[in-house]
Amino acid sequence: MTRRRRRRHAGLAATTALALAVAGCARATQVLPVQIDPDPAPTSAGLAVRGYDSGVRAIAYLMVTELRLPLPGQLTVFVYPTRAEYERGLIRDGGLSATGAVRIARASLGLARHRRLFVNDEALRGSPRRAWLSLVAHELAHLTQYELAGGRRGRSEQWLREGMADWVATRILERLGEAGVNTRQRALRAVAAADTDGREPVDLVVLGHPRGWNARLSAIGTAPTYGLALLLTDELVRRHGFDRLIGYFRAFARADDRFGQFRRAFGESLGEFERGALDRIRQEARRAPPAVECDGFSPPDTGPEVPPSGVVEECDRSAVR
């Protein structure tokens, strides 16, 4: 072998070794089986959050013990290092079709299925601490909806599914000391910005169906759509209590009577609730104070039929490790 060929051979070997080293350092998919144990007494150490595993445990504990929401005794969290792996995982681990996986991976950072939680870690890496905690809490709230309905999605209102998930996530983050900017005020500002002429058309019957929900997201955006869902859910909880909301989702384990379940749970029809609630929310939104510098909506998550949702601040630079 000539000297030139020996140098070329050595260079190729070095390049190959470097590529292998880089590949060896790449993050792998994490599969985290999480056991939910609501029995131990709460301690500050028990609620310490250092990453996805401890974050899921802390949030699940608060949901079960303080909000009385059901979660499976064990769930599995899949944390994918890249969007491509997230997409493949939604097919392999989540049972989605290739078309559905591509659409969801393109639009979302996370997804909840029955007893499974899927996270695109690449999109969240380096994000504020509140962002990934919000994602986990929101998606775990969706898991509780599955548990309440006996493992089924049912025909519950889409706006109420998303509003309840954000409502729960907001309270969990407050409990973890991650309150940040006032979530209600931020939602009011988003709704007011989308309703500048006072004639924003809202039909809760349409918004309660996934297609109608998606259409509104496309028409006016994530912030006002999810903001309105959060405010409507908060209105229901204020008037009827959180236990009624839990009972509403639980009823879908027995029957998919969409409008009947709403009336039985809250003592009024969907139309009756809509007429009073929307007027009150609009009036309050018009009085909302102006936005602050750190105020903003960001999309950390989605459901299997809807684009991304969730609210985070951009000022906190502490990131998931």
VEXDREN-2710 file (C-alpha; in Angstrom, 1 decimal):
% VEXDREN-2710
k/r/px/py/pz
1/MET/0.0/0.0/0.0
2/THR/1.4/3.4/-1.0
3/ARG/1.8/6.2/1.5
4/ARG/-1.0/8.2/-0.1
5/ARG/-3.4/5.2/0.0
6/ARG/-2.4/4.6/3.7
7/ARG/-3.3/8.2/4.5
8/ARG/-6.6/7.9/2.7
9/HIS/-7.4/4.7/4.5
10/ALA/-6.5/6.2/7.9
11/GLY/-8.7/9.2/7.1
12/LEU/-11.7/7.0/6.3
13/ALA/-11.2/5.0/9.4
14/ALA/-11.1/8.1/11.5
15/THR/-14.3/9.4/9.9
16/THR/-16.1/6.1/10.5
17/ALA/-15.0/6.1/14.1
18/LEU/-16.2/9.6/14.6
19/ALA/-19.6/8.8/13.1
20/LEU/-20.0/5.7/15.3
21/ALA/-19.0/7.8/18.3
22/VAL/-21.6/10.4/17.5
23/ALA/-24.2/7.7/16.9
24/GLY/-23.4/6.1/20.2
25/CYS/-23.9/9.5/22.0
26/ALA/-27.3/10.1/20.3
27/ARG/-30.3/10.1/22.6
28/ALA/-32.4/6.9/22.5
29/THR/-36.1/6.6/22.9
30/GLN/-37.0/6.3/26.6
31/VAL/-39.7/3.9/27.6
32/LEU/-40.8/4.7/31.1
33/PRO/-43.2/2.4/32.9
34/VAL/-44.7/4.6/35.7
35/GLN/-46.4/3.0/38.7
36/ILE/-49.1/5.3/40.2
37/ASP/-49.2/4.9/44.0
38/PRO/-51.6/7.3/45.7
39/ASP/-51.1/5.9/49.2
40/PRO/-47.9/7.5/50.5
41/ALA/-48.3/10.8/52.4
42/PRO/-47.3/13.8/50.2
43/THR/-43.9/15.2/50.9
44/SER/-41.9/17.9/49.2
45/ALA/-39.3/15.3/48.2
46/GLY/-42.1/13.1/46.7
47/LEU/-43.2/16.1/44.5
48/ALA/-39.6/16.9/43.4
49/VAL/-39.4/17.1/39.6
50/ARG/-36.1/16.4/37.8
51/GLY/-37.3/14.9/34.5
52/TYR/-40.1/13.1/32.7
53/ASP/-40.2/10.1/35.1
54/SER/-40.4/12.1/38.3
55/GLY/-42.6/14.8/36.6
56/VAL/-45.2/12.2/35.6
57/ARG/-45.2/10.7/39.1
58/ALA/-45.6/14.1/40.9
59/ILE/-48.3/15.3/38.6
60/ALA/-50.2/11.9/38.7
61/TYR/-50.0/12.0/42.5
62/LEU/-51.6/15.4/42.7
63/MET/-54.3/14.5/40.2
64/VAL/-55.3/11.3/42.1
65/THR/-55.0/12.7/45.7
66/GLU/-56.0/16.3/45.4
67/LEU/-58.4/16.4/42.3
68/ARG/-59.7/12.8/42.8
69/LEU/-59.1/12.0/39.2
70/PRO/-58.6/8.3/38.3
71/LEU/-55.4/7.1/36.6
72/PRO/-54.4/3.6/35.7
73/GLY/-52.2/1.8/38.3
74/GLN/-49.5/1.8/35.7
75/LEU/-49.0/3.8/32.5
76/THR/-46.2/4.0/30.0
77/VAL/-44.5/7.2/28.9
78/PHE/-42.6/7.1/25.5
79/VAL/-40.1/9.9/25.1
80/TYR/-38.7/10.2/21.6
81/PRO/-35.5/12.0/20.8
82/THR/-36.5/13.4/17.4
83/ARG/-39.7/14.2/15.5
84/ALA/-39.0/11.3/13.1
85/GLU/-38.8/8.9/16.0
86/TYR/-41.9/10.4/17.5
87/GLU/-43.7/9.8/14.2
88/ARG/-42.5/6.2/14.0
89/GLY/-43.4/5.6/17.6
90/LEU/-46.9/6.8/17.1
91/ILE/-47.3/4.0/14.5
92/ARG/-45.3/1.3/16.4
93/ASP/-46.3/2.1/20.0
94/GLY/-49.5/4.0/19.5
95/GLY/-51.2/2.0/16.8
96/LEU/-51.9/5.1/14.6
97/SER/-52.0/4.9/10.8
98/ALA/-49.1/6.2/8.9
99/THR/-51.2/9.1/7.6
100/GLY/-52.4/10.0/11.1
101/ALA/-48.9/9.7/12.6
102/VAL/-47.4/12.1/10.0
103/ARG/-50.2/14.7/10.7
104/ILE/-49.9/14.5/14.4
105/ALA/-46.1/14.5/14.6
106/ARG/-46.1/17.6/12.4
107/ALA/-48.5/19.5/14.6
108/SER/-47.9/18.3/18.1
109/LEU/-45.3/17.8/20.9
110/GLY/-47.2/15.1/22.7
111/LEU/-50.2/12.8/22.6
112/ALA/-52.3/10.8/25.1
113/ARG/-53.8/7.4/24.4
114/HIS/-55.4/5.0/26.8
115/ARG/-52.7/4.3/29.5
116/ARG/-49.9/5.7/27.2
117/LEU/-48.3/9.1/26.9
118/PHE/-46.1/10.0/23.9
119/VAL/-43.7/12.9/23.9
120/ASN/-41.5/14.6/21.2
121/ASP/-38.5/15.5/23.4
122/GLU/-36.7/17.2/20.6
123/ALA/-39.3/19.9/20.3
124/LEU/-39.3/20.5/24.0
125/ARG/-35.6/20.3/24.7
126/GLY/-34.4/23.6/26.0
127/SER/-37.9/24.9/26.5
128/PRO/-39.0/26.6/29.7
129/ARG/-39.6/24.2/32.6
130/ARG/-43.3/25.1/32.6
131/ALA/-43.7/24.0/28.9
132/TRP/-42.9/20.4/29.4
133/LEU/-44.7/20.2/32.8
134/SER/-47.8/21.8/31.1
135/LEU/-47.6/19.1/28.3
136/VAL/-47.4/16.3/30.8
137/ALA/-50.2/17.6/33.0
138/HIS/-52.5/18.3/30.0
139/GLU/-52.0/14.9/28.5
140/LEU/-52.3/13.1/31.9
141/ALA/-55.7/14.9/32.2
142/HIS/-56.7/13.4/28.9
143/LEU/-55.7/10.0/30.3
144/THR/-58.1/10.6/33.3
145/GLN/-60.9/11.2/30.8
146/TYR/-60.2/7.8/29.2
147/GLU/-60.2/6.2/32.7
148/LEU/-63.5/7.9/33.6
149/ALA/-65.2/6.7/30.4
150/GLY/-64.0/3.1/30.9
151/GLY/-61.2/3.3/28.4
152/ARG/-63.4/4.9/25.7
153/ARG/-63.2/8.4/24.2
154/GLY/-67.0/8.6/23.9
155/ARG/-68.8/11.6/22.4
156/SER/-68.0/14.1/25.1
157/GLU/-67.7/17.7/23.9
158/GLN/-64.3/18.4/22.2
159/TRP/-64.1/21.9/23.7
160/LEU/-64.8/20.5/27.2
161/ARG/-62.2/17.8/26.8
162/GLU/-59.5/20.3/25.9
163/GLY/-60.8/22.9/28.4
164/MET/-60.8/20.5/31.2
165/ALA/-57.3/19.3/30.4
166/ASP/-56.0/22.9/30.5
167/TRP/-58.0/23.7/33.6
168/VAL/-56.4/20.7/35.4
169/ALA/-52.9/21.5/34.1
170/THR/-53.2/25.0/35.4
171/ARG/-54.0/23.9/38.9
172/ILE/-51.3/21.2/38.9
173/LEU/-48.7/23.7/37.8
174/GLU/-49.8/26.1/40.5
175/ARG/-49.4/23.3/43.1
176/LEU/-45.9/22.6/41.8
177/GLY/-44.9/26.3/42.1
178/GLU/-45.0/26.9/38.4
179/ALA/-47.9/29.4/38.3
180/GLY/-46.3/32.0/36.1
181/VAL/-48.5/34.5/34.3
182/ASN/-52.2/34.5/35.3
183/THR/-53.6/31.9/33.0
184/ARG/-57.2/33.2/33.1
185/GLN/-56.1/36.7/32.3
186/ARG/-54.0/35.4/29.3
187/ALA/-57.0/33.4/28.0
188/LEU/-59.3/36.5/28.3
189/ARG/-56.8/38.6/26.4
190/ALA/-56.7/36.0/23.6
191/VAL/-60.4/35.8/23.4
192/ALA/-60.7/39.6/23.3
193/ALA/-58.2/39.9/20.6
194/ALA/-60.2/37.5/18.4
195/ASP/-63.4/39.2/19.1
196/THR/-62.5/42.8/18.3
197/ASP/-65.8/43.5/16.5
198/GLY/-68.0/41.9/19.3
199/ARG/-69.5/39.5/16.8
200/GLU/-67.2/36.4/17.0
201/PRO/-69.5/33.5/16.0
202/VAL/-69.4/30.7/18.5
203/ASP/-71.5/27.6/18.3
204/LEU/-70.8/25.1/21.0
205/VAL/-72.5/22.3/19.2
206/VAL/-70.1/22.7/16.3
207/LEU/-67.1/23.3/18.6
208/GLY/-68.0/20.1/20.5
209/HIS/-67.1/18.0/17.4
210/PRO/-63.5/17.4/16.4
211/ARG/-64.1/18.7/12.9
212/GLY/-65.7/21.9/14.2
213/TRP/-62.9/22.3/16.7
214/ASN/-60.2/21.9/14.0
215/ALA/-62.1/24.4/11.7
216/ARG/-62.1/27.0/14.4
217/LEU/-58.4/26.5/15.2
218/SER/-57.7/27.0/11.5
219/ALA/-59.9/30.1/11.4
220/ILE/-58.8/32.0/14.5
221/GLY/-55.8/30.2/15.9
222/THR/-54.7/28.2/18.9
223/ALA/-54.7/30.9/21.6
224/PRO/-58.3/32.1/21.4
225/THR/-59.7/28.6/20.7
226/TYR/-58.0/27.0/23.7
227/GLY/-58.5/30.1/25.8
228/LEU/-62.2/30.1/25.2
229/ALA/-62.4/26.3/26.0
230/LEU/-60.5/27.0/29.3
231/LEU/-62.8/29.9/30.2
232/LEU/-66.0/27.9/29.4
233/THR/-64.7/25.0/31.5
234/ASP/-63.9/27.3/34.3
235/GLU/-67.5/28.7/34.1
236/LEU/-68.9/25.2/34.4
237/VAL/-66.7/24.4/37.4
238/ARG/-67.5/27.7/39.1
239/ARG/-71.3/27.2/38.7
240/HIS/-71.6/23.5/39.3
241/GLY/-68.3/22.3/40.9
242/PHE/-65.5/20.0/39.7
243/ASP/-67.3/16.8/40.9
244/ARG/-70.0/17.5/38.3
245/LEU/-67.4/17.7/35.6
246/ILE/-65.9/14.4/36.7
247/GLY/-69.4/12.9/36.6
248/TYR/-70.0/14.2/33.1
249/PHE/-67.0/12.3/31.7
250/ARG/-67.8/9.2/33.8
251/ALA/-71.3/9.1/32.2
252/PHE/-69.8/8.2/28.8
253/ALA/-68.8/4.8/30.1
254/ARG/-72.5/4.0/30.0
255/ALA/-73.9/5.7/26.9
256/ASP/-72.9/8.1/24.1
257/ASP/-75.8/10.4/24.7
258/ARG/-73.9/13.6/23.9
259/PHE/-76.5/16.3/24.7
260/GLY/-78.4/14.2/27.3
261/GLN/-75.2/13.7/29.3
262/PHE/-74.5/17.4/29.4
263/ARG/-77.9/18.3/30.6
264/ARG/-77.9/15.6/33.3
265/ALA/-74.5/16.5/34.6
266/PHE/-75.0/20.3/34.7
267/GLY/-78.7/20.7/34.9
268/GLU/-79.1/22.8/31.8
269/SER/-78.9/22.2/28.0
270/LEU/-75.8/23.0/26.0
271/GLY/-77.7/25.9/24.3
272/GLU/-78.8/27.4/27.7
273/PHE/-75.2/27.2/29.0
274/GLU/-73.8/28.7/25.8
275/ARG/-76.1/31.8/25.9
276/GLY/-75.2/32.8/29.4
277/ALA/-71.6/31.8/29.5
278/LEU/-70.5/33.4/26.2
279/ASP/-71.9/36.8/27.2
280/ARG/-70.2/36.8/30.6
281/ILE/-66.9/35.7/29.1
282/ARG/-67.0/38.4/26.4
283/GLN/-67.8/41.1/29.0
284/GLU/-64.9/40.0/31.2
285/ALA/-62.6/39.7/28.2
286/ARG/-63.3/43.3/27.2
287/ARG/-62.2/44.4/30.7
288/ALA/-59.0/42.3/30.7
289/PRO/-55.7/44.3/31.3
290/PRO/-53.2/44.5/28.5
291/ALA/-50.7/41.8/27.8
292/VAL/-47.3/41.7/29.5
293/GLU/-44.0/41.0/27.8
294/CYS/-43.8/37.4/28.8
295/ASP/-47.4/36.7/28.0
296/GLY/-48.0/34.2/25.1
297/PHE/-49.4/31.0/23.9
298/SER/-47.3/28.1/22.7
299/PRO/-48.4/24.7/21.4
300/PRO/-47.0/21.8/23.5
301/ASP/-49.5/19.1/22.8
302/THR/-52.4/17.7/20.9
303/GLY/-55.0/15.0/20.9
304/PRO/-55.4/12.3/18.3
305/GLU/-58.0/14.4/16.4
306/VAL/-56.9/17.9/17.1
307/PRO/-54.1/20.4/16.5
308/PRO/-51.8/21.6/19.3
309/SER/-52.8/23.3/22.5
310/GLY/-51.5/24.5/25.8
311/VAL/-50.1/27.6/27.3
312/VAL/-46.5/28.4/28.4
313/GLU/-44.4/31.4/29.2
314/GLU/-41.2/32.2/27.4
315/CYS/-39.4/33.9/30.3
316/ASP/-38.4/30.9/32.4
317/ARG/-35.3/29.3/30.8
318/SER/-35.0/26.3/33.1
319/ALA/-35.2/23.3/30.8
320/VAL/-36.0/19.6/31.0
321/ARG/-33.0/17.4/31.5
END
